[in-house]
Amino acid sequence: MAVLVLDSWALMAFFKDEASAETVEHLLEQTVAGRHKLLLSVVHWGEIYYSIMRADGREIAEQTTKEIAALPIEIVSVDSDLVLARQAAQFKALHRMSYADAFAAALAKTRKAELITGDHEFKAIEDEIKIGWLK
C-alpha cells in the first residue's frame, strides 16, 4: 500500500475549496477505499490550527480540528527516539525551508512516502523525496 504525506498547504486548499481541493478529496476517497494511507505531521496539524485561528478565530479552528479528526488521515507525532526530529532538523539546516515544512519532508523520507503539496518551497528537496505536486 502506498503511503502519502499531506502538508498543511494541501489540507488548507481542501478546506478553502481551492483549485487543488478536488485532488485532495480524491486522495481521501482513495484512502477510504484502501488504495493508500495518508499521514499528516502533528507539526502541520498545529500549523493548520494556528492559521485558521488567526484568520477566522478559535471556534472555527476547533471545528476544523474535528473535521480533520474525521478524515482518514493518521496524525504522526515526533518519534520518541528523535528520528523524525533529527531528519527535519537536517532538512532545515541544509535547505531554505520552514521548520514545519522540514517535518513534512522528514515524514515523507522516513516513511518512504510521497509528499503531496503545492508549496514550491519543497522544490529544493525534489531529489531527496518523491513529491506529488498539486496545482
Secondary structure, 3 states (H helix, E strand, C coil): CEEEEECHHHHHHHHCCCCCHHHHHHHHHHHHCCCEEEEEEHHHHHHHHHHHHHHHCHHHHHHHHHHHHHCCEEEECCCCCCHHHHHHHHHHHHCCCCHHHHHHHHHHHHCCCEEEECCHHHHHHCCCCEEEECC
